[in-house]
Amino acid sequence: MKKSFIRIQSIIFCIALFLMLGATQSPVCAEESKDVILSTTTSTVDSGLLDDLIPVFEKKTGYRVKTISVGTGQALAMGEKGEADVLLVHAPAAEKKLVDASVVINYQLVMHNDFIIVGPASDPAKIKGKTALDAFKAIDAASAVFISRGDDSGTHKKEQSLWKDANVTPTGKPWYHESGQGMGATVLMASEKVGYTLTDRATYLAQKANLKLDILSEGDKPLLNIYHVMQVNPEKFSKVNAAGAKAFVEFMIAPDTQKMIGEFGKAKYGASLFFPDAVK
Amino acid sequence: MNIFTEGLQSAFQMLRSLDPDVLSITWRTIHVSTVATFISILIGIPIGTILALTRFRGRGVLVSLINFGMGLPPVVVGLATWLMLTRYGPLGMFNLLYTPTAIIMAQAVIASPIVAGFSLAAIQSLNPKMLLQIQALGTTRFQYLMLLLWEARLGILSAVIAGFGGVISEVGASMMVGGNIRGYTRVLTTATVLEVSKGKFELATALSIILLALTFVIVSLLSFLQQRKSAFR
């Protein structure tokens, strides 16, 4: 009895393994060097920018980009572990640590847009037109609802540094909510809860039709949102796709791509969502 | 409310116009979930059968483990699979992370205990007198097993339906190990999550409706199979 069971089981196991490998359309090992894992922030995906750029890159170079959209914190952590080949993120202070530790190389400025503080038109904390720091202080003073990303993303890091500069500790206060989700989901939550939030302009414009939120504070210097692209150091991690990552970095800073970035969203939203910075 | 009706409309529109993106996502969902269910059948039914027919020390613990596994949270399975498959993880050399195969693996892990648990219950609830009768007919071991599974087919098909329902509705593991890559590992559930975070509710609703319809069709087929066979009794 036992023996025949073992035999049947081993046959079944082989069939299963065969099915699993055979069923996948692409062979698992052969294409390994063709895949580039891009770890990036939710804003570049949720705004639709990468949906425009990636197909162009794939067509030009023949690489296949696997875009993993996470918060900048996780994107950087994936770089630190060598689990991604190339990073496109927006937290310069945190990025600098990786550059200094030479975890990443070929560190290039790509583009910027800006963060804005959005909130309900009724503006209960009266922050309209205030600088970022004053706005945050006013939100605290009025105990107005504020939705934070709370996910260690680039936007969250920026928000935390603003609270710190405003000398406010919001964590644990009843009006401070951490969504733990991407930017798109977070602005929606702010809209539904009639609260304030810090967002990048691109996500806000892309989502605007669904939101009952106005831009209340903008244009302040600390609100600049800068994106860098960088490749994970192949000398530290033997398994990264160095050639593919290098091609992607070069693609992002190439004049044609930079022009596409500048044009992106103009037709749909009447304004650029990102401003190219690599070509001066 | 109008989001829902608009969603319905755009769902039909997308299906009628055979939107290539949506079609490929739908096809991928069918493919991944059926292969995962099939693997879980190959793993789950033998385990369920063995546990139902044998008595040995530690069997009780195994049965509890299977029953515990029926409630495995997909995100936990996703995380475990992710950790196994990362480049520098134990199975990193196969380069499986962020591939459809990775999703299939995670989903098979989710569904196997469900199939095993249901099969175990189905076979154990067969009348023991009937089992003796079958043996008395002088069947070979293989014939005995086949007859057994045939008699338990109602419960076994329920096991398959439950396993399939577990994987097609699952989003956490697919997101984590598949990465929701456009045109490669994006399935209906992860696409829905993405479209919601983009604020495209009509598209998200349309995808949900397609997912529901798809699940309904497949489960109906299985139910039909189940009920038709039982009518012959």
Interface residues (C-beta under 8 A of the other chain):
Chain A: M1 S4 F5 I8 Q9 I12 F13 I15 A16 L19 M20 L21 A23 T24 Q25 S26 V28 C29 E32 D35 I37 T42 V45 D46 G48 D51 I54 R64 K66 T67 I68 S69 K81 G82 E83 Q181 G182 M183 G184 A185 L188 A206 Q207 A209 N210 L211 F237 K239
Chain B: H31 V35 F38 I39 L42 I43 P46 I50 T86 R87 Y88 G92 F94 N95 L96 L97 Y98 T99 P100 T101 I104 M105 A108 R141 F142 G179 N180 I181 R182 Y184 L194 V196 S197 K198 G199 F201
